Amino acid sequence: MLLIATGVALAATHFAKRALYTGRSCRGDAGLPGATCVYKFRSSRDGLTLRFVGKTVIATWICQGGGGEALIGGTLQGATPVPVVKVRANGTVYGSASRAGNKVTVTGKLMHGGKTVVITFHQGQCVVPRVTLNKR
C-alpha cells in the first residue's frame, strides 16, 4: 500500500509529458500586433520542464510604488525573457533567464496531479503574480 501511495505522489511532481499548458493574462485582444493575452508552454518528453512556445504576452507588473504593462516572452522587441520552468520533487517550480542584463526568475507550484501550474515572474522588485497555467 505504501508503494502505491509513493507512486501517486511522484506522478504529481511532473508536468504531463509533451502537454500544452495555457493561461490568460487579460480578457479579449491584447491590442498590440504580434502580442496576445495567452501564455503557452509545452512540457518536455520526460515531464520535467516547461518551455514558453507562444507569442509575446501582455501582462501587468506590480512594482514597489506602482506597476504597469510588461511584454513577456515571444519575439517583440523589449520583451522579457521567459525561463525554462523546472519542477522539483516536492512540486515547486523554478527557473531563471537573462538577456541584455534583464534577469527574470520564475517560482511557483505544480498542482492537481500535474494538470495545473501556478507561476510568478520576478524581475528585481517587480512581479507578475499568479499566472495559472492549465493542461490542455
Secondary structure, DSSP 4 states (H G I P E B T S, - for coil): -HHHHHHHHHHTTSPPTT-EEEEESSSS--SSTTEESEEEEEE-TTSSEEEE-SPEEEEEEEETTEEEEEEESSSSTTPBP-PPEEE-TTSEEEEEEEETTEEEEEEEEEEGGGTEEEEEEEETTEEEEEEEEEE-
